[in-house]
Amino acid sequence: MSTIFSLFMVLIIIASVLLIIIIMAQNPKGGGLSGTFGGSSAQFGVQRTNDFMEKATWTLATIIVALIFLSVVLTAKPAANYESKAPAKKESSAPQAPVQKPASSPATKK
């Protein structure tokens, strides 16, 4: 593996772990377990935290997609031009049998 590919892999793994942590830290839209067991729904400053978490989620997801795209583009091997590198037709050293024409049968003659 090349060094640049390894660098992209490490960056993608770090961004993925951060994305998992941020997603797990978010409160679900329905209130989660705290709403089920009588938790206080009037929490001060929760909306601002949810906005940050949502923006961080989208940002990390975009970074992961961009890193994957860049790793494919930058580490891909260029396609070979097959027209210019086509091997020349080689003559085989073994003699080939001549092609024989099928004998015409008397039924096909008119």
Buried (B, 14 or more C-beta within 10 A) or exposed (E): EEEEEEEBEEBBEBBBEBBEEBEEEBBEEEEEEEEEEEEEEEEEEEEEEEEEBEEBBEBBBEBBEEBEEBBEEEBEEEEEEEEEEEEEEEEEEEEEEEEEEEEEEEEEEE
